[in-house]
Amino acid sequence: MTLEEKLYNWFGYSSFRPGQKEIIEEIEKGKDVFAMLATGGGKSILYQLPAFTHASGLTLVVSPLISLMENQVQELKANGLKRVTSITSTLTFSEKQERMARLQEWRLLYVSPEMLNAPTFLERLKAQPIHLLVVDEAHCVSQWGHDFRPDYLDIGEKRLQLGSPPCLALTATATPTVREDILKHLHMDSKRTSLFCHSMNRPNIGLFVEHVQGEEDKKSRLLDIHSHFRGPMMIYTMSRMVAEELAVWLEEQTTVRVAAYHGGMEAQERLMIQQQFINGSLDVICCTSAFGMGINKPDVRCIIHYHIPADLESFVQEIGRAGRDGERAASIVLKAPYDEDRPEGMIYHTYPPVETIKHLLMMYVEDNQTAEQLLAAWDEEEELYGRQIVYALKRMGWFDSDDQLYTANIERMAAHLSKWVEERIANRLQKLAVMKKWLYATTCRREMLVKEFNETAGQNSECCDVCGAEWPEVAVKKDLKVSEKGWRDRLQQLLGE
Amino acid sequence: MEKFRQVLFVHLLSKLHQDRTARSAYHLLKGKRSAQTIQDARLYQMLEYFGAVPAWSDEVFERDIFELEAKNYIEKGREEGFYTVTPAGNRAVQAGFNMFPFSRSFHGFHFKDDAPIFWERLQLAVQTVSFITAGNTSFVPISSKFEVQQQIRKWYYRYDDKLQLSRSLLQELYTGLAELSDKEACLLTSQLTGRDGVGLTIRQLSRQQDEEYIRTLFWGVVHHLTATVKSSPEQFPVLHALSYDLTERSTLTYTAQKTLLLLEQGYSFSDIVQFRKLKPSTIEDHFVEIAGAVEGFRFNELVSEQVKQKVVQVSKQENTKRLKLIKMSLDAEQIEATYFEIRLALALGGKEEL
């Protein structure tokens, strides 16, 4: 059977999207593959197809986004592919046990990175032939990436323990430095790894930055944008509270159907909002960066940044959710004076201050401690910092091969860590500076953006405000309004004949 | 008072007669599963309010206290953490309950744990039936919990005649919701997902209204449905099959249940302390819990009939359940009793009143 036939038989698609087939062919050869694909470029089919069509063996997918994994599992199951599941920390003990016990049944298994640290789970995995290890959002491995996750650091080590199965590293955005870092940490031999780097440039998305005076201006521009586009929109903010306030405000000001979405909401509520947006019963989502990952809605017409993002990589990832149907779309950043203070404050806030580092080390660190013991020591409030500290220590070689601390020299550890924090902050501030430079650009924004990712722009149907582009005209959609039905009618519609 | 939770809080505070701190009313409304909170809820007959405001945070609570004090609805009491309700506060509670009539079917203590499970199953059951009868067999389930999906799958396959199943489900929901107001019934049906669209979230249904209030109203609907189905299972066979395994939660904390097991086997207090390797004070807490919740224990070897009667009498006379005050009264009459004995006596007495 050709790959196309397999694709049709298993997934019902009649053809591959550009680039997909070449990558799958490499995977089928058992090679290590690094693939950078634009968001919405169809990443998941790259491993889903081999997972189900390969003769035997388990495809293990490590992903940081629990809800995304669950969505994918649901979607596959809904399409009749049942031998797939996920194991994450949100499951109950018995659910985990149940899924682990059926390990040889699964063809595709999604796990969150911290699950790999559970020794019993790893032992069981070792007993399974692993056909492919997929690292989704692989940029999380790199501390130079925009979304570094300490949990990701160990994946490379775990890969060795699992007998070095072929590895597929996936990301939507990675600068060349980040790419090198990913290969190194996942123990992928840079000479033998097949690299696929598709352009992150999305020619059908126009790039606009508006310099406004303040909150009031932003809001009145929101109304303008809304009446221009009238289609599905996403408004990104940096704060849960602002996301909620904006949703309420828009609902008062317009007839638009709008809701907020952020990580502070309950899982089911998030699922419902997401589904409403996808199937068109909501027009606008006011959200934090928690929204969007893995959501495939083709007709989003406009991505608005109500607050500026902290770096270009996040920005590119977020605007990539517009115009996946290939139709004209826009990214609009609303920027007021001093807006950069917010991400700057958050950067400083993410890392423990020097005094805190020393204090925490003095309280918890002991000789010969294992990383795991140290990880367990922090209380709830200290956990965020605690985990960073443990992983930073790991990375800097304070633990030996048995995962034990060489020595608890607090002074030296603190000095070492402080330097690490300084570097991290400097790096993030550097990224923010690039973001700012882009916002104040006086030359073509697209040129500048693609240059950051070592690409060239090529032909773009939509360019940017600096080049004199206007908001794209889109087909006007009429606003729908939910009809207020009586409960008996509603039940009749749900269940009646 | 503009906030539903503030109305509830001040209402509870006044029912507590300054016997307990403001924080104990807060814990009760949050639904904290501690022996003390459950004991309070039972003693002051406020079990239905248990867990009515589950998402209340410490921070917001502090702000609420500040606000209520500033508006002169409550005043600081004699001791740190105690508050009294002012006459203005009591009037505001009345007005508040006019604006936010408390759901007649909400009973936090009975249903707090079961209702969400039943609701999750019901949503998936309706979605499944709704889609499949419309010929659509692939949909993203509204519950991502594996366990719930398994249960609904089993439930669905039990019925051979699917058309009959959808008719029964519809009919049972009509009947089960009929006694409620249209507004209440709508809160449930609008959240359902099926072939005609994704349901709305509580937040969306609340719009400009007090979301915490709408939430209680909604859970009241689920509680009503649970209770109705339970009381006449033969009338609701399909819904009963979704909920038969959800028994009303034992009113004991898990650890007290273990103690009860030993107690029923005839072990004494000190046996149990040894056996369970717990502090005597912990076992005392369990005994008090058991005394208030389980029939058939008089604890005569631990507290005398005289103390029992006296404690109940003093508590009534002085209209208080504060241990310190009761102990002072007993001391004055030269009746010796430990705090543990008083607590046992109160718990036993409280149960008889109910």
Contacts between the chains, C-beta under 8 A, distances in Angstrom:
chain1	res1	chain2	res2	distance
A	70	B	144	4.9
A	71	B	140	7.5
A	74	B	140	5.0
A	74	B	141	6.3
A	74	B	144	6.5
A	75	B	140	6.7
A	78	B	138	4.2
A	78	B	139	6.2
A	78	B	140	5.9
A	79	B	138	6.2
A	80	B	138	7.2
A	85	B	146	7.9
A	91	B	146	7.6
A	92	B	147	7.8
A	95	B	146	5.7
A	95	B	147	6.6
A	98	B	146	7.7
A	99	B	146	7.7
A	251	B	207	7.8
A	259	B	201	7.6
A	259	B	203	7.6
A	259	B	204	6.4
A	260	B	203	7.9
A	267	B	144	7.1
A	268	B	120	7.8
A	268	B	142	7.3
A	268	B	143	7.3
A	269	B	201	4.8
A	269	B	202	7.5
A	269	B	203	6.9
A	271	B	142	7.0
A	271	B	144	6.8
A	272	B	142	7.4
A	272	B	193	7.2
A	272	B	198	5.8
A	272	B	199	6.1
A	272	B	200	7.6
A	272	B	201	5.2
A	273	B	201	6.5
A	275	B	140	6.9
A	275	B	193	7.5
A	275	B	198	4.4
A	276	B	198	4.8
A	276	B	200	7.9
A	279	B	197	7.3
A	279	B	198	6.3
A	281	B	197	5.9
A	281	B	198	6.2
A	482	B	200	7.6
A	486	B	182	6.6
A	486	B	186	7.3
A	487	B	177	6.7
A	487	B	182	6.4
A	487	B	185	4.1
A	487	B	186	4.6
A	487	B	188	7.3
A	487	B	189	4.1
A	487	B	190	7.6
A	488	B	174	6.8
A	490	B	186	7.6
A	490	B	189	4.3
A	490	B	190	6.7
A	490	B	192	7.4
A	490	B	196	8.0
A	491	B	170	5.9
A	491	B	173	5.6
A	491	B	174	6.7
A	491	B	189	5.6
A	492	B	170	7.4
A	493	B	194	7.7
A	493	B	195	7.9
A	493	B	196	4.5
A	494	B	126	6.0
A	494	B	130	4.7
A	494	B	189	7.7
A	494	B	192	5.9
A	494	B	194	4.1
A	494	B	195	7.0
A	494	B	196	6.3
A	495	B	126	6.8
A	495	B	129	6.2
A	495	B	130	5.8
A	495	B	133	7.4
A	495	B	166	5.2
A	495	B	169	5.8
A	495	B	170	4.1
A	495	B	173	7.7
A	495	B	194	7.4
A	496	B	170	6.5
A	497	B	133	7.6
A	497	B	163	7.4
A	497	B	166	7.5
A	497	B	167	7.7
